[in-house]
Amino acid sequence: MYTFYKAARFILGPVFRLMYRPVIVGRENIPADGPAVIAGNHKHALDPVLIDISTRRVVRTLAKKALHDAWYGFLFRSAGTIPVDLHAKHNPAALEAAVEALRRGELVNVSPEAKRNYTDELLLPFKYGAAVMAARTGSVIVPYAIAGDYSLRPKHRLTVIFGRPVEAGSDPDDTNRRLYNEIASLLRKAMPEDELKRKHFTSYESWGEK
C-alpha cells in the first residue's frame, strides 16, 4: 500500500535534503505508530514534502482539489493525498476520508489555516477540521511550525519544529484555541527575529470579532 508514495519519498527525499538542508526539531513528538493529526502553519507549496521527510511513516496530506483535478493529478492521487475543495464552505467528503485514515491508524497532515499565508499576520484564522477529526477518532494533534527559506542559498535556514501532542477535547473551539496558541508559540521559536518583527499576532479570540 502507498508504494508510489514510498518510492517517491525514497527518491526525492535525499534531493530535498540536499537542496534545502532543513533543520528538523522535535520529530520524536510524532507517534511511532497509531493515529495522529499533524497540524501547522502553511507558508509554501513544498511544506508537505518537509513534513513527509520528518518521519518514516506514511503521511496522508489534505491537498486542494484543484491539484487532483489537474492533468498531473494522478501524482497526488497515487501519493494518497486527500482532496479538499477550498471554495466550499464545508468539506464532508474530505473530513470523512481523513477520519477513515485515522481509524486505520494513519497520520494525517492538515493546515488549519487552509491556505498559504501571504500576509503580515503570524497565523491566519483556523478552520475546525483538525480539531473535529481528532476528536472523532480519539487522535492526538501534533503541532508544528515551519520557518526559514526554501532556497538554495537561504538567508534563514529552513526549519520545522514539532511540539508536544495536543489532546483533542469535545469542544472543537477550545481545541482550536489551544492548537492555535501552541503553533504560534512554536513559530516564535522557529522564525528569524527580523521576520518575526514584521509579523502581527492576532489572538484566537480576536479573529472571531472581525
C-alpha positions in Angstrom: 0.0 0.0 0.0 1.2 3.5 -0.8 4.0 2.1 -3.0 4.2 5.2 -5.1 4.4 7.4 -2.1 7.2 5.4 -0.5 9.1 5.3 -3.8 8.8 9.0 -4.4 10.0 9.8 -0.9 12.9 7.4 -1.3 14.0 9.2 -4.4 13.0 12.8 -3.8 13.7 12.9 -0.1 17.5 13.0 -0.4 17.2 15.6 -3.2 15.1 17.8 -1.0 17.5 17.5 1.9 20.5 18.2 -0.3 18.8 21.3 -1.8 17.3 22.9 1.3 19.3 21.3 4.2 16.3 21.6 6.5 16.6 21.6 10.3 14.0 19.2 11.9 13.4 19.7 15.6 11.1 17.5 17.8 10.4 14.7 15.3 10.2 12.4 18.4 6.9 14.0 19.1 5.4 12.3 16.1 4.0 9.0 17.4 5.8 5.9 16.1 2.5 4.2 15.5 -1.2 4.8 15.8 -3.4 7.6 14.6 -2.4 11.2 14.8 -3.2 14.5 13.2 -0.2 16.7 12.3 -1.2 20.3 12.0 0.8 23.5 11.4 1.2 26.8 9.5 1.3 26.9 5.7 3.9 29.1 4.0 5.0 27.3 0.9 3.8 24.6 -1.6 6.6 22.4 -0.5 5.6 22.3 3.1 4.0 18.8 2.8 7.3 17.4 1.5 9.1 18.8 4.5 6.6 17.1 6.8 6.9 13.9 4.8 10.6 13.6 5.3 10.3 14.4 9.0 9.0 10.9 9.7 9.5 7.4 8.4 5.7 6.9 8.5 3.3 7.5 5.6 1.7 10.9 5.9 -1.8 11.5 4.3 -1.9 15.2 3.4 -5.0 17.2 2.8 -4.4 19.0 -0.5 -6.5 21.3 -2.6 -8.9 19.6 -5.0 -7.6 21.6 -8.0 -4.3 19.7 -7.8 -6.2 16.4 -8.0 -8.2 17.6 -11.0 -5.2 18.9 -13.0 -3.6 16.8 -15.7 -0.9 15.8 -13.2 -3.5 14.9 -10.6 -2.6 11.2 -10.8 0.6 12.0 -8.9 -1.4 13.3 -5.9 -3.9 10.5 -6.0 -1.1 7.9 -6.2 0.6 9.6 -3.2 -2.6 9.2 -1.2 -3.4 12.8 -0.6 -6.9 13.7 0.4 -8.6 16.3 -1.9 -10.2 19.4 -0.3 -12.4 21.9 -2.1 -11.1 25.3 -0.8 -14.1 27.1 -2.4 -16.7 25.1 -0.5 -17.9 26.2 3.0 -17.8 22.6 4.2 -15.9 19.5 3.0 -17.7 16.5 4.4 -16.0 14.1 1.9 -12.5 15.3 2.9 -13.4 15.1 6.6 -14.7 11.5 6.2 -11.7 10.4 4.2 -9.4 11.8 6.9 -11.4 10.2 9.7 -11.2 6.8 7.9 -7.5 7.2 7.5 -7.1 7.9 11.3 -9.3 5.0 12.2 -6.8 2.8 10.2 -4.1 4.2 12.5 -2.5 6.5 9.9 -1.0 10.0 10.1 -3.0 12.9 8.6 -1.4 16.3 7.8 -3.6 19.3 7.7 -3.1 23.1 7.7 -5.8 24.7 9.9 -5.1 27.9 8.0 -6.5 26.2 4.9 -4.3 28.2 2.6 -0.8 29.7 2.3 -0.2 32.8 4.5 1.0 35.7 2.3 0.0 38.3 4.9 1.8 40.0 7.8 -0.2 38.0 10.3 1.7 35.4 12.2 -1.2 33.0 11.6 -4.4 33.1 9.7 -7.8 32.1 11.3 -8.1 28.4 11.9 -10.6 26.1 10.4 -12.0 23.3 12.5 -11.0 20.2 10.5 -8.0 19.2 12.6 -9.9 19.6 15.9 -13.0 17.7 14.6 -11.2 14.8 13.0 -9.0 14.3 16.1 -12.0 14.4 18.5 -14.0 11.9 16.4 -11.1 9.4 16.3 -9.5 9.9 19.7 -6.3 11.0 18.0 -3.8 13.5 19.3 -2.8 16.5 17.3 1.0 17.1 16.8 1.5 20.9 16.2 4.3 22.1 14.0 5.8 25.4 12.8 7.7 26.0 9.6 10.0 29.0 9.2 13.0 30.0 7.1 13.6 29.9 3.3 13.0 27.4 0.6 16.1 28.5 -1.2 19.4 27.0 -2.4 21.2 30.0 -0.7 18.8 30.8 2.1 19.1 33.9 4.3 17.5 31.9 7.0 17.8 28.1 7.3 14.6 26.1 6.5 13.3 24.8 9.9 10.4 22.8 11.2 9.7 22.4 14.9 7.2 19.7 16.1 5.7 20.4 19.5 4.2 18.1 22.1 0.9 16.4 21.2 -2.3 18.3 22.0 -5.2 16.3 23.3 -8.4 17.0 21.4 -11.4 17.7 23.7 -15.1 17.6 23.0 -15.3 21.3 22.3 -13.7 22.0 18.8 -13.3 25.7 19.6 -11.3 25.0 22.8 -9.1 22.5 20.9 -8.6 25.0 18.1 -7.7 27.8 20.5 -5.1 25.6 22.3 -3.7 24.4 18.9 -3.5 28.0 17.6 -1.6 29.2 20.6 0.8 26.3 20.5 1.6 26.7 16.8 2.1 30.5 17.4 4.5 29.7 20.3 6.5 27.3 18.0 6.6 29.9 15.3 8.1 32.4 17.6 10.9 29.9 18.3 11.4 28.9 14.7 11.0 32.3 12.9 14.1 34.5 12.4 14.0 37.6 14.6 13.9 40.1 11.7 10.9 38.3 10.1 9.1 37.9 13.4 9.3 41.7 14.0 7.4 42.2 10.8 4.6 39.9 11.8 1.4 40.8 13.7 -0.1 38.4 16.2 -3.9 38.4 16.3 -5.3 36.4 19.3 -7.5 33.5 18.5 -10.5 35.2 20.2 -9.9 38.4 18.2 -10.4 36.6 14.9 -13.9 35.9 15.9 -14.6 39.5 16.4 -13.5 40.5 12.9 
